[in-house]
Amino acid sequence: MKHWLVGILAGAVLAIASGASVAQDTSTNRVGAQTDWSVFVEDNPTQCWVVSMPRETVNTRDGRVVSVNRGEILMFVSFWPAQDRLGEVSFTGGYPFADGSTVSMRIGDASFELFTDGEMAWAASPQDDQRIITAMKRGADAVLTARSSRGTQTQDTFSLIGFTAAVEDAETRCSG
């Protein structure tokens, strides 16, 4: 379980959700922005992450587009050097995922599967994280499809413009 991640990232979620200009005023740990991705750093222990909100969200039930209330929808790549976890991909869909479900991630022709726990989803292994990051660096967008505990299917599209610069910035900041 990675519930600790939710608490650590809560400030970033609030700052990003508030908008880029407000985020700079409300968060002291935002160190950069690369188009659609923001870079955050925390000290003691050192932690770095990049985060983005979707540029498009579609919610469907029984094949029909529906309006639903969702919390923050964000994709992260995180670096936790003290725990030797570098480049961990995660996603929060803004709702509890259906028990036992997975999140499908499509980047160009590549497909990946993220495993869910509550409102968070992660890749299965560090090797999967690296394959996803490589695809994200090469891709134009990432489309994540998931199912809520209420049966709503969601499709969130994240722009990857600026991702490479942002993730390399975060990795550099947390490598030493």
Secondary structure, DSSP 4 states (H G I P E B T S, - for coil): --HHHHHHHHHHHHHHHT-HHHHHHH-SSEEEEETTEEEEEETTTTEEEEEE--SEEEEEETTEE--------EEEEEEEGGGTEEEEEEEE-SSPBPTT-EEEEEETTEEEEEEEETTEEE-SSHHHHHHHHHHHHH-SEEEEEEEBTTS-EEEEEEE-TTHHHHHHHHHHHT--
